[in-house]
Amino acid sequence: MQKPIVVVGSINLDLVARADHIPQVGETVIGRSFNTFFGGKGANQAVAAAKLGYAVSMVGNVGTDAFGAQLRKGLSDAGVDTTHVNTVENSSGTALITIGSRGENSIVVVPGANGDLTPKLLENAKPILQGAGFILAQLEIPLETVEYLSQFAERHSVPFMLDPAPACELPDSLLRRLSWITPNETETQQLLRSRSMNQTLTRDEAADELLALGVQNVLLKLGSRGCLIAQPSKPKELIPAFAVEAVDTTAAGDAFNAGLAVGFLRRSSVHASAIFASAVAALSVTRAGAQPSMPSADEVEQFLRKQSSTSNRG
């Protein structure tokens, strides 16, 4: 029986404005379009994994406003089990996203109900968490909840992957319980700021520092330059990114994490899982929106075959 991926995290409505460029401080620009999409890093990762054909359960909160029912239905329609999505007395989470002409973005997140996802609200989800093939979490929910999850996952020998976004410094006790951590370059510097005495670390130095702090496996997301895998007692490996025309990079990291977890649970090697995750992320940036951009398993396999064929011809 397939063990599900359980995602514990944020569920948001994304309010997306497109403009020729992202405004600087004090600048007003004329936008080209405005759309709303279902989002939240947790929900994005859940939908991405479900679209890849994997069994996924979401644990999170929505508010009592009109957005709450829409967000729950959006997850369910994507094939995500919403049994453990709670409705709490608060507004649903929202994200205000501005996207420039090259697909670059800036994001302001208002947590709303996501901020109420306390360890107490995870009580009813314990059976599904204990039986998970992988638990995925992010930092758009309270840190105490992420710490509780790490303890629970360690106690029950469930692999636990943390996407440390939005980044903050994390206690050593939490880092030591992580099976995988997957920061991007900016998040890596923020995670290690005080430990590095505000010095900018190279990617290799940052990966080594995270391993030294006790993280079991490190994957640094390097955007268009790919990703760096660092594991104890093994050489580091740089996996190049696939070259695509980016339309919207909003959920690329979420697509990557979902693809990585699915790859692992299909018993692929770390190398093969990272390539699979890179393909999922590459396809996601070629489309607008967070959850609507997530590709199916068939699309990813076709993309990989095409890339392999092109490479062979070269």
Backbone torsions as a table, in degrees:
resi	resn	phi	psi	omega
1	MET	NA	134.5	-177.8
2	GLN	-70.7	123.9	175.0
3	LYS	-78.0	132.1	-174.8
4	PRO	-75.7	158.4	164.3
5	ILE	-83.8	128.9	176.4
6	VAL	-111.5	120.2	180.0
7	VAL	-104.6	123.2	176.3
8	VAL	-112.3	112.6	-175.2
9	GLY	179.8	-161.1	-171.0
10	SER	-83.4	149.8	175.8
11	ILE	-130.0	114.3	-172.9
12	ASN	-127.9	160.9	163.2
13	LEU	-101.5	124.0	180.0
14	ASP	-91.7	127.5	176.1
15	LEU	-106.7	109.7	-166.1
16	VAL	-114.7	121.0	175.4
17	ALA	-111.9	135.2	176.6
18	ARG	-108.7	138.6	179.6
19	ALA	-145.1	169.9	179.2
20	ASP	-65.0	-32.7	174.5
21	HIS	-152.0	161.1	177.9
22	ILE	-76.4	128.1	-176.1
23	PRO	-64.7	144.5	172.5
24	GLN	-80.8	172.3	178.6
25	VAL	-57.4	126.2	178.3
26	GLY	83.3	-1.0	-177.1
27	GLU	-97.4	139.7	172.8
28	THR	-111.3	131.0	177.5
29	VAL	-124.7	156.4	177.0
30	ILE	-86.4	125.3	179.5
31	GLY	-81.1	159.0	179.2
32	ARG	-99.4	-24.8	179.2
33	SER	-164.0	163.9	176.5
34	PHE	-141.8	133.7	178.5
35	ASN	-142.5	160.2	171.4
36	THR	-115.5	140.1	178.9
37	PHE	-137.8	152.9	170.5
38	PHE	-72.3	137.5	-177.9
39	GLY	-153.7	-148.3	-169.7
40	GLY	95.5	131.9	-174.7
41	LYS	-59.0	-39.6	178.7
42	GLY	-65.0	-51.2	-179.2
43	ALA	-62.8	-38.6	177.9
44	ASN	-59.2	-45.5	-179.2
45	GLN	-66.7	-37.1	178.2
46	ALA	-64.7	-47.3	-179.6
47	VAL	-64.9	-40.9	179.7
48	ALA	-60.3	-45.0	-179.9
49	ALA	-66.6	-38.4	178.8
50	ALA	-65.5	-40.3	178.9
51	LYS	-66.5	-22.8	176.0
52	LEU	-82.8	4.8	173.9
53	GLY	89.8	15.6	-177.7
54	TYR	-103.2	150.7	176.2
55	ALA	-71.8	126.8	-174.6
56	VAL	-136.0	135.4	171.5
57	SER	-117.5	137.5	179.1
58	MET	-105.3	133.5	172.7
59	VAL	-118.8	118.0	-177.9
60	GLY	-176.2	-172.2	-178.3
61	ASN	-125.4	145.3	164.9
62	VAL	-124.4	165.2	-177.9
63	GLY	-92.0	179.4	179.5
64	THR	-88.2	2.3	179.0
65	ASP	-77.6	179.5	-177.8
66	ALA	-63.7	-26.9	-179.3
67	PHE	-67.0	-30.0	-172.8
68	GLY	-57.5	-50.9	-179.3
69	ALA	-65.1	-36.0	178.9
70	GLN	-64.5	-42.9	-178.9
71	LEU	-65.1	-42.1	178.4
72	ARG	-62.6	-43.9	-179.8
73	LYS	-65.3	-38.3	179.0
74	GLY	-60.3	-41.6	177.0
75	LEU	-64.5	-46.8	-178.6
76	SER	-61.9	-42.5	179.8
77	ASP	-63.7	-26.5	179.0
78	ALA	-83.8	-2.2	178.4
79	GLY	95.5	13.9	-179.7
80	VAL	-93.5	134.2	174.9
81	ASP	-71.6	122.2	-176.5
82	THR	-109.6	19.4	-179.6
83	THR	-52.9	-35.1	-174.9
84	HIS	-108.5	28.0	169.3
85	VAL	-92.9	114.4	-176.0
86	ASN	-90.4	150.7	170.6
87	THR	-106.4	121.5	-176.2
88	VAL	-122.8	161.2	-178.3
89	GLU	-77.1	85.0	179.0
90	ASN	-169.4	173.2	172.2
91	SER	-77.6	152.2	173.8
92	SER	-69.5	154.0	179.4
93	GLY	-64.4	146.1	177.6
94	THR	-134.0	153.6	174.4
95	ALA	-131.9	128.9	178.1
96	LEU	-100.5	113.7	-170.6
97	ILE	-120.8	129.9	173.4
98	THR	-113.3	130.6	-177.3
99	ILE	-120.0	128.9	178.8
100	GLY	-87.3	179.1	-172.9
101	SER	-68.3	-21.6	179.2
102	ARG	-95.1	6.7	-179.9
103	GLY	89.6	-1.9	178.2
104	GLU	-70.9	157.7	-175.5
105	ASN	-143.4	159.5	167.0
106	SER	-130.1	144.9	-170.4
107	ILE	-136.8	133.2	169.1
108	VAL	-116.9	123.8	-177.6
109	VAL	-106.7	130.1	172.7
110	VAL	-108.5	107.0	-168.6
111	PRO	-62.1	-40.7	-177.8
112	GLY	54.2	-126.6	-177.0
113	ALA	-60.5	-26.4	179.1
114	ASN	-60.3	-32.0	179.4
115	GLY	-70.3	-11.0	179.7
116	ASP	-97.8	7.3	-179.6
117	LEU	-81.8	82.8	-178.1
118	THR	-89.4	163.9	176.5
119	PRO	-54.0	-33.4	-179.6
120	LYS	-59.9	-35.8	-179.2
121	LEU	-74.6	-5.7	177.6
122	LEU	-91.1	-4.3	-176.0
123	GLU	-53.9	-49.0	-176.9
124	ASN	-70.0	-17.0	-178.3
125	ALA	-92.0	0.0	-176.2
126	LYS	-55.9	-42.8	-179.9
127	PRO	-61.1	-42.3	-178.8
128	ILE	-71.3	-33.9	176.9
129	LEU	-66.4	-42.3	-178.3
130	GLN	-65.8	-30.6	-179.1
131	GLY	-95.3	11.5	-175.9
132	ALA	-74.3	148.7	170.3
133	GLY	-80.0	-30.9	176.5
134	PHE	-154.3	140.2	170.0
135	ILE	-107.5	127.2	177.3
136	LEU	-111.7	136.4	177.3
137	ALA	-141.8	165.1	179.4
138	GLN	-139.5	-172.8	-176.6
139	LEU	-111.9	26.2	171.9
140	GLU	-93.4	10.5	172.9
141	ILE	-123.0	166.7	-176.7
142	PRO	-57.1	141.2	-179.5
143	LEU	-61.6	-34.7	179.5
144	GLU	-61.4	-31.6	178.4
145	THR	-72.1	-39.6	177.0
146	VAL	-64.1	-41.4	177.6
147	GLU	-63.1	-42.9	177.3
148	TYR	-59.7	-43.7	179.4
149	LEU	-61.2	-41.5	-179.2
150	SER	-63.6	-38.6	177.5
151	GLN	-66.6	-43.2	-179.7
152	PHE	-63.2	-45.6	-178.9
153	ALA	-62.5	-42.4	179.0
154	GLU	-63.7	-42.8	-177.9
155	ARG	-62.7	-34.5	-175.3
156	HIS	-105.8	10.6	176.5
157	SER	56.7	43.2	176.6
158	VAL	-104.3	126.7	178.0
159	PRO	-58.5	137.3	-174.5
160	PHE	-128.1	120.2	179.9
161	MET	-111.9	126.9	178.6
162	LEU	-112.7	126.4	169.9
163	ASP	-97.4	102.7	-170.1
164	PRO	-81.5	65.4	-178.6
165	ALA	-135.9	133.8	-4.5
166	PRO	-68.6	141.4	-168.1
167	ALA	-72.2	145.3	169.4
168	CYS	-152.2	166.0	177.0
169	GLU	-71.0	137.1	-174.9
170	LEU	-113.3	146.2	178.9
171	PRO	-66.1	147.8	179.9
172	ASP	-57.6	-36.0	-178.2
173	SER	-61.8	-34.3	177.1
174	LEU	-73.4	-46.7	-178.4
175	LEU	-56.4	-39.1	-178.0
176	ARG	-67.0	-18.1	-178.4
177	ARG	-97.7	3.8	-176.6
178	LEU	-87.3	127.1	171.9
179	SER	-70.4	-42.9	178.8
180	TRP	-141.4	142.0	168.0
181	ILE	-124.8	139.7	-170.4
182	THR	-132.6	59.1	179.7
183	PRO	-77.4	157.4	166.9
184	ASN	-87.6	-176.6	-173.1
185	GLU	-65.5	-41.8	178.9
186	THR	-64.1	-44.8	179.9
187	GLU	-63.5	-35.9	179.2
188	THR	-61.6	-45.1	179.8
189	GLN	-64.2	-38.6	179.7
190	GLN	-68.5	-37.9	178.8
191	LEU	-61.8	-34.5	-171.4
192	LEU	-109.1	12.2	-170.7
193	ARG	-56.0	-54.2	-176.4
194	SER	-71.7	-34.8	-179.4
195	ARG	-68.3	-30.4	179.0
196	SER	-93.1	7.1	-179.4
197	MET	55.2	42.3	177.1
198	ASN	65.3	13.6	174.3
199	GLN	-83.3	140.8	176.2
200	THR	-77.2	121.8	-178.8
201	LEU	-92.1	147.4	169.3
202	THR	-68.2	164.8	-178.9
203	ARG	-62.8	-37.2	178.3
204	ASP	-66.8	-41.7	178.2
205	GLU	-63.2	-42.3	179.9
206	ALA	-63.7	-43.7	178.6
207	ALA	-62.2	-43.1	178.8
208	ASP	-62.5	-39.6	-179.6
209	GLU	-64.8	-42.3	178.6
210	LEU	-64.2	-40.3	176.3
211	LEU	-64.2	-40.5	-179.8
212	ALA	-64.5	-28.4	178.4
213	LEU	-79.0	-6.1	173.5
214	GLY	110.4	-3.2	175.7
215	VAL	-61.8	135.1	-173.5
216	GLN	-72.1	-39.3	-179.7
217	ASN	-146.3	141.7	-177.3
218	VAL	-123.9	134.8	171.6
219	LEU	-131.1	113.7	179.1
220	LEU	-94.3	123.5	178.9
221	LYS	-86.6	122.0	-172.1
222	LEU	-111.3	20.3	177.9
223	GLY	64.0	-129.9	-176.5
224	SER	-68.2	-9.5	178.7
225	ARG	-95.7	1.8	174.0
226	GLY	101.2	-140.9	-179.4
227	CYS	-147.6	153.7	179.7
228	LEU	-115.4	125.0	178.7
229	ILE	-101.9	128.8	177.7
230	ALA	-130.6	125.4	179.3
231	GLN	-133.9	149.8	-179.0
232	PRO	-58.4	136.8	174.1
233	SER	61.6	23.0	176.0
234	LYS	-132.2	150.3	175.6
235	PRO	-64.2	145.0	175.3
236	LYS	-67.8	151.5	-179.1
237	GLU	-131.4	126.9	176.2
238	LEU	-98.4	120.7	177.4
239	ILE	-102.1	113.6	-179.1
240	PRO	-64.0	150.8	175.0
241	ALA	-80.4	158.4	173.1
242	PHE	-82.8	138.4	-179.6
243	ALA	-82.5	116.9	177.9
244	VAL	-138.7	165.6	176.7
245	GLU	-88.0	110.4	-175.4
246	ALA	-78.3	131.6	174.6
247	VAL	-106.3	-40.2	-174.8
248	ASP	-156.6	112.2	-176.7
249	THR	-93.5	7.7	-171.7
250	THR	-49.8	-48.6	-171.9
251	ALA	-109.7	20.0	-177.2
252	ALA	-60.3	-44.2	179.8
253	GLY	-64.3	-37.2	178.0
254	ASP	-67.5	-41.8	176.9
255	ALA	-60.3	-42.2	-179.4
256	PHE	-61.0	-49.3	-177.2
257	ASN	-62.0	-41.2	177.7
258	ALA	-62.4	-44.3	179.2
259	GLY	-63.0	-37.6	179.5
260	LEU	-64.8	-45.9	179.8
261	ALA	-63.2	-43.6	178.7
262	VAL	-62.2	-42.3	178.3
263	GLY	-59.3	-46.3	179.4
264	PHE	-60.6	-44.1	-175.5
265	LEU	-73.8	-18.3	172.0
266	ARG	-87.8	12.0	174.3
267	ARG	65.1	29.5	172.8
268	SER	-78.5	157.9	174.7
269	SER	-66.6	166.4	176.3
270	VAL	-58.9	-44.3	179.5
271	HIS	-58.9	-51.7	-178.4
272	ALA	-65.4	-37.2	179.5
273	SER	-65.2	-39.0	179.7
274	ALA	-67.9	-37.5	176.6
275	ILE	-65.8	-43.9	177.2
276	PHE	-59.3	-46.7	179.6
277	ALA	-62.2	-38.2	178.6
278	SER	-63.7	-37.3	178.1
279	ALA	-68.0	-41.5	177.5
280	VAL	-59.6	-46.6	179.9
281	ALA	-64.2	-42.0	-179.4
282	ALA	-60.1	-45.5	179.4
283	LEU	-65.4	-36.1	-176.6
284	SER	-64.2	-32.4	-176.3
285	VAL	-79.8	-7.7	179.8
286	THR	-86.5	1.4	-177.9
287	ARG	-132.6	157.1	179.5
288	ALA	-81.5	151.2	176.4
289	GLY	88.9	161.3	179.9
290	ALA	-83.1	-74.3	-177.3
291	GLN	-67.7	-37.5	177.6
292	PRO	-63.3	-18.5	-177.1
293	SER	-83.4	-11.0	-173.4
294	MET	-71.6	130.0	-176.0
295	PRO	-84.0	161.4	173.6
296	SER	-83.6	166.4	177.7
297	ALA	-60.6	-40.4	179.7
298	ASP	-62.2	-41.7	179.4
299	GLU	-63.2	-39.2	179.7
300	VAL	-66.6	-44.5	-179.5
301	GLU	-64.0	-40.7	177.1
302	GLN	-63.3	-41.5	178.9
303	PHE	-62.0	-44.6	-179.6
304	LEU	-65.7	-38.9	177.3
305	ARG	-63.7	-41.5	179.6
306	LYS	-64.8	-42.3	179.0
307	GLN	-63.9	-40.6	179.4
308	SER	-64.7	-42.2	179.6
309	SER	-64.0	-43.1	179.1
310	THR	-63.4	-41.5	179.7
311	SER	-64.6	-41.8	179.9
312	ASN	-63.9	-36.4	179.0
313	ARG	-67.8	-29.1	-179.5
314	GLY	-75.4	NA	NA
